[in-house]
Each structure stands twice: as C-alpha cells, then as structure tokens.
Amino acid sequence: MKIVEMRVTPIAMADPPLLNAAGLHAPYALRAVVEVVSEDGITGLGETHGGAAAVANLERARAAVIGRDAFDLGRLWEGVAREFGGEARPVEGGDGATRQAADIPGGVRLGTAARVYGAIEVAILDLIGKALGRPVCDLLGGRVRDAVPFSAYLFYKRAGGGGAGDDARVDRYGEALGPDGIVAQARAMIGEHGFGSIKLKGGVFPPEEEIAAILALREAFGPAVPLRLDPNGAWSVATAIGVGTALAGALEYLEDPVATLPLMAQVRAGLLAAGIELPLGNNTSVVGFGDLAACVQTDATQVVLGDHHYWGGLRAVRELGRVCDTFGLGLSMHSNSHLGISLMAMAHLGAATPHLTYASDTHYPWQDPGDEIVTEGRIRFVDGAVAVPDAPGLGVTLDRDALARGRERYEGCGYTERDDAAEMRRHVDAGWERVVPRW
Amino acid sequence: MKIVEMRVTPIAMADPPLLNAAGLHAPYALRAVVEVVSEDGITGLGETHGGAAAVANLERARAAVIGRDAFDLGRLWEGVAREFGGEARPVEGGDGATRQAADIPGGVRLGTAARVYGAIEVAILDLIGKALGRPVCDLLGGRVRDAVPFSAYLFYKRAGGGGAGDDARVDRYGEALGPDGIVAQARAMIGEHGFGSIKLKGGVFPPEEEIAAILALREAFGPAVPLRLDPNGAWSVATAIGVGTALAGALEYLEDPVATLPLMAQVRAGLLAAGIELPLGNNTSVVGFGDLAACVQTDATQVVLGDHHYWGGLRAVRELGRVCDTFGLGLSMHSNSHLGISLMAMAHLGAATPHLTYASDTHYPWQDPGDEIVTEGRIRFVDGAVAVPDAPGLGVTLDRDALARGRERYEGCGYTERDDAAEMRRHVDAGWERVVPRW
C-alpha cells in the first residue's frame, strides 16, 4: 500500500484570549493538517502544531514519505530522524532561568523529528485503518476502554471570543480573572461536556490568587471532582513547595510548578520532607524519552503528560505508557489548541493505552464549532469522555470546504507563529516579558 | 475477524544431552503449538513452552479467546490476566539460595498470564497478517532490519544425539566437556550457520574450567567474534566478580552470574570498584516488567534478554525495547529449545524492534531437521541471521503430518514436564541436586 501523495495544509482557527505563564493566546491558533494518499486513492488524516515552521518541517519530511509502503513506519521514523538529527535533548539547568517561551509545548525546542513523525504516523495509521476497515485503536493493540475521559481545562481569560473581523466569535465562557470567574467557567464547561475532573492553567497571577481559585473550585465541586493546577514552571522551588503545601489535600497532581527537572526534584523532596505526598505532573521538562531516566532517578515527576504530537506518534505514547507503568509513574495526556482530528487520535490512543491513569487534557471546548474541519462536525463529549468509534481509521472525514476556510483564515490572519508573549505586550502590558521563575 | 477455534497441540522433539546449571536436557524437549482459526477459515500459528502444565494453562485461556475479534488483543490480555491473576512478581532474596530449578525459564514461576498470552498473541498476529497479506513485523510497527542476527549457543554436552528408540538422532556435534570440545562445537556450528557471536552456557563445571573454555574460544575466533558466558546463577558474588575480572576483556557480557537482582547489583558494584566495565546480562532475575525498576535503580543488569514467550508477546517485547533504550539498557533475546514457528516469531520481533542491541540466543541448531513442523522445512541462517520474509503472517505454514508425529512423540516419550535435575540424576549422578550458588 504505497503512499503516493502527502498534503500539508496550514490552517488557523479562532482562539479566545486565554492567559498562561508565557503570555496570552492570540485571536487565532495555528494548526496543520496532514493528508497522505495511497496508490489506491485512500486518504489518511493527521493534525498537528501549525504555523510556518511546523509546515516547513513537515514538507522537509516529504521525501521520506512518498513512495513508502504505509506499514513501513520503522524506516519512516529513521528517515525523519535522519533529516532532523534525531530527538532533541532537553536543556537541563538547575536554576530554572534558562527556559524561555520557546520551551513550552507548541514552541520550537521540542524534538522536531518526533513532532514531524508523530503527525505523519497518525495520518498513515488512519490510512491503514481505512484501508483495512479497522479503527486506529485496533492497530495499536486493541482498545481496553470504549470511551476516553478528558478533564475540563480552565484558563484565566480576558473578555472576548476568538477570531477577529468576520471571524470574530461569540465569547462563550466570558471573562475569568479570579476565583468567581474560574468557578463560573468550570460550571459552564462541565455543564456542557460533563467533565469529571478539572485542570486550571495557572502561572498567570500571584500564587495566592491561584490557590484561592483552586480552593473555590474545591468548595464548588467537592472532593469527587479531582483538581489540577499547572503554572507552566512559573514558580521558584520555595513558592512551589508553599503552594503544594497549601493545596496538598485539594489537588490530584501539581503540574510543572518549576521549569526544569532538577528543580522539580527539589520540589518533590521538599514536599516529601514536609510529609506531603502530592504527585508532580510534567510536560515541560519531561517531553521525550530522553528525559525519563533522569526523571525516575531523581523522582522529579510522578505523572507524565504524554502527547503523540511531540513524543513521536501514537505507538510511541503507548510505549510511554509501558515505561510509566514499569517505573510507577502515572500517565495523562497533554494538549494544545486543536480540532477534531487530534481529539480522535487522542481518543484512539487513550483507548489502546492500558496505563492511562488520569483524564487527559483537551483545549477542544475552547475552539469554535464553526472551525471544525471534519464532516462529522463537532466531536461530542459524553460525561466528559469521547466515545471511540468502530469506524475505519480515526473515524472522521475531512470537510474540504472547512479546511479551505481554515487555510484562508491562516493566510489572512497575519499570524505565522505562536507568540503568546507578543500578544501579551500588544493587549495587556507593552513591557511584558516572560520571567522564569516569576514568583 | 472473529476467532472461532483454538487448538493446542503438545509435541516433543529430540534434544541432545546438553548440560546446564539446572542439570541435563532430557532426550526430548517439549513444545506446544497454538493454532487460532478465524470465522473465514484462516489459521494463525504460535509456538511456546510445552508439557502438561503449559498445555493446561493454554486450555484455561480458551474462553477468553473463542468468539473474540482478532484485533481485540488489549482485552484478550485482560481476560488472560484475570484468569491467572496477573503477572507474577519475582522472589527477591538477597542470599541467592531461594531460587530453585523451577525458577529457570521453562520452569513454572514465570508469570503464567504473560506466557499464555504471549503464545496466543503470536498466533493471532500470524492470523491477522495472513488475513491482511502482511508480514507480522508490519503489525508491530514495521521492520528496521531485513535479517535478524543470532548467536551460536554452545553447551557442554555429553555424547549422543537427541531422542530415543526409533526417534534417536545422529549426534551432530559430539561430546563437549572441556575447552577443546567447546571450540570444536563452535567451529561446527559457525561453519554450518555463520554465526558472528558466541554464547556458552556455563554453570556446569568449576568456574576456572569455564574461564578456560572462554579463553580458548577467544584464542580460536579472535576479538571480532563477541563472546558471552551464562552460568544461570550458579555462582556466589565473590566467584562472579572473580570470573568477571578474569574475563573482562574477553566477554561482551556476562549473563546471570548470580541468581537474584540484589546479588547481581553486588556483582556489578564489585566489578566497577575493580575498574571493570563488563555488562551483566539477565534473563533469570529480570523476567518481566515488574523486575525492571529495581534492576535500573540498583544497576543490577545492563543487558536484558527479552523473550516474547514469557514477557507477554511480541508487542510487549517491542515495548521492552523502548524501556531498555530509555534507561540505557542493552537488549538481546533469550531462547529455549524451539522449532521454526518460534524462530520466525523472534525474527519478526527482532526486525521491528529498533533497540535490539545484541545478536539473539537460539537453541535452533540443536534441534533435528526431521522434527521441524513447518512445510517450509528447516529455517536457514545466512551469516548467522534469519531473513525476515515479506510473506503474510510469520511466513511459515504448519506441516500437519509433522505436527502429528510431534504429538505422537510427546505421547510416547514419557516426558510431560521439563526436569533437568531428574535427568542429571538418571544419567550422571544419582545424588545430584541443584545448589545455588554452587561455586
């Protein structure tokens, strides 16, 4: 089943003004859609990080894809890895000050080969699934769950919907800049989608304000709804230990309180010394297999957030699950702003990964239904979970008109890279800089 | 693609009088052949450990198999694990004296669920491959090598061929009870199959004799042919450090010098303290994923010998490769006496496992061509490697007449379990007992 064509389409979708430690989401989030076409005319779909650099990297992999048999994925990886020089290794500094905005997921530091391969692998697995009449989860070893749970992903948010001009979107969740707004956002999102757990993206306001927001969520939803807080490495070790101490009973895990593995290990040691067993989640200093040995050796992380978009595809994250199971680590899934192809890929992966121990992140509720690019329309969450279809491949079909609109939006929106700091300077504070740690 | 039938056939094959730390090989080695049949009449093949207990365990899994879709492997594992109570955890004793003959691979302690599932998974992957017209390696992620290297597996050996009575076989390699015999055996086996590396099964004679055998092999074949020595845990820590010191420059790794993980860690530490960087291989105290964390934490092993027959199948060992790569461990493959179905399963697995860092073990040269049960006949080694076919499934077809002969041989041979110690008492020393450590 030879692959005879690969198409990479950059798109933009409306994205509301969400805040994080790196700044502010722009009115558009950028994605890239990968299509691979077999010699018998079957098309497989993938979706990944967008923007000019991501698209250029995908194009660089074209020669490794075209003419290759769809099942020949081991050698496809070798070809992609050769092109990009293998998986990037993380910067390991003890001071936390070396991390910049580019270090966050969606930035450029993460292993390029793993990201490029991951996007193409999904498209090829969708192609194989469609050709065989089998869902992608079956190609990964078979499902162990029929629906994959996701968590409500709350953000501090400025007023306004996503998009601009003709693309301006309704502000579905409203402003949220303190505990009341965050609780209201959670009620709205859970009311709509039924999520059974909640994550708050922090690192935006002084820690005491974010502690208050978490305690307000606990008050509002009670202990049956697990909570997480993720300041994206914005804190010092002392601050992280302080927040962890304050929230020990309220969080299922504290994600990336500090920016590097050595600092994470210090936070863990400090919490344990205080008698606090609060797992630390990680998707900024554990972003590839090369980070795991040091992570385990130093007990720097207890919950890894995998992401097939940058860990090297669906099979790689299933293998990550085995690694986590073997070494007593929990596993969740990380998310960037995304559409339905990525969501379905996460669902098939989650279905076929026995050791997925937490509900996964998803930005999907923040995207506008009008921007979806699959003919099935908006993917539904039922009780916070995505049902894994029996349909061939990922179970979704490309809506070419919607894709064309997404491309037009990309070409007209004026954004070619994600730069949350620039957006922060434009709309909030002209002198804003990302500082790590800020508190 | 529903599975409507499963057949389990116990067979016996001639096996020469090979010596190891557990005793002496009986004239027959026992295997079991698993066939699964789909509703459209396609048959998939697996081969695994034999004897009455293995067959009974496979039969216990029948209810989890029949009626299941062939791709539904995640839930098949869950069903098998439920039946057998999950993967057994190893006994971890610091004294090394608790390990008995049953602890060796082929014995009964290894995780039963993983063994039963592994055999059935191979048969189902062969079935899927045949149904799709794709080789099994493609179902595992695609090949990264077209031929999988194996090593010459030398044994101290009493005179005589395998089998008995009408099944008595020619003694193709002759007696080997000292360095000269071992070198001659190596020359014959390499001359026949072209192996590029050599493993000697030790733990049979006092360590100084086995050191002499290794040095004779080094003298005969030179440094271009890597050597390994495997006494199956027969030594004390002090002896192991002594042998490791004597052979440091001559071995690519020293396998299972002592019987438990804590003792392995002591050997490693002792060698490093003496400035000797000699990797320790392991397939007796690292026999499942549950052993790996302690192994890594204590640096007890540097080369894991995976085996799809007891690690839980082909996908599991590919995942083991990811674990080993992630934690800086080497990976080879362990073997028991086996026929062509198992050899081809190892070949497909080796082809699709990027992180296979050493030539794999195989007992195959010790089996008689007349006992092979695939219509393709004896699998060939070319330059010590097995070519991975493009044919559907494993690339072999069951020879039903040969299978029937193997079954007759099983039913007539009088052996229903492997018991190398009993054989030792019968033929060598009526008072023989396995002692761990012996030296």
Chai-1 contact restraints between the chains, C-beta under 6 A:
chainA,res_idxA,chainB,res_idxB,connection_type,confidence,min_distance_angstrom,max_distance_angstrom,comment,restraint_id
A,F71,B,D138,contact,1.0,0.0,6.0,A-B,restraint_1
A,F71,B,G142,contact,1.0,0.0,6.0,A-B,restraint_2
A,D72,B,G142,contact,1.0,0.0,6.0,A-B,restraint_3
A,L73,B,G141,contact,1.0,0.0,6.0,A-B,restraint_4
A,L73,B,G142,contact,1.0,0.0,6.0,A-B,restraint_5
A,G74,B,G141,contact,1.0,0.0,6.0,A-B,restraint_6
A,G74,B,G142,contact,1.0,0.0,6.0,A-B,restraint_7
A,G74,B,R143,contact,1.0,0.0,6.0,A-B,restraint_8
A,G74,B,V144,contact,1.0,0.0,6.0,A-B,restraint_9
A,D138,B,F71,contact,1.0,0.0,6.0,A-B,restraint_10
A,G141,B,L73,contact,1.0,0.0,6.0,A-B,restraint_11
A,G141,B,G74,contact,1.0,0.0,6.0,A-B,restraint_12
A,G141,B,R315,contact,1.0,0.0,6.0,A-B,restraint_13
A,G142,B,F71,contact,1.0,0.0,6.0,A-B,restraint_14
A,G142,B,D72,contact,1.0,0.0,6.0,A-B,restraint_15
A,G142,B,L73,contact,1.0,0.0,6.0,A-B,restraint_16
A,G142,B,G74,contact,1.0,0.0,6.0,A-B,restraint_17
A,R143,B,G74,contact,1.0,0.0,6.0,A-B,restraint_18
A,V144,B,G74,contact,1.0,0.0,6.0,A-B,restraint_19
A,F289,B,T326,contact,1.0,0.0,6.0,A-B,restraint_20
A,L292,B,T326,contact,1.0,0.0,6.0,A-B,restraint_21
A,A293,B,F327,contact,1.0,0.0,6.0,A-B,restraint_22
A,R315,B,G141,contact,1.0,0.0,6.0,A-B,restraint_23
A,E319,B,E319,contact,1.0,0.0,6.0,A-B,restraint_24
A,E319,B,R322,contact,1.0,0.0,6.0,A-B,restraint_25
A,R322,B,E319,contact,1.0,0.0,6.0,A-B,restraint_26
A,V323,B,V323,contact,1.0,0.0,6.0,A-B,restraint_27
A,V323,B,T326,contact,1.0,0.0,6.0,A-B,restraint_28
A,T326,B,F289,contact,1.0,0.0,6.0,A-B,restraint_29
A,T326,B,L292,contact,1.0,0.0,6.0,A-B,restraint_30
A,T326,B,V323,contact,1.0,0.0,6.0,A-B,restraint_31
A,F327,B,A293,contact,1.0,0.0,6.0,A-B,restraint_32
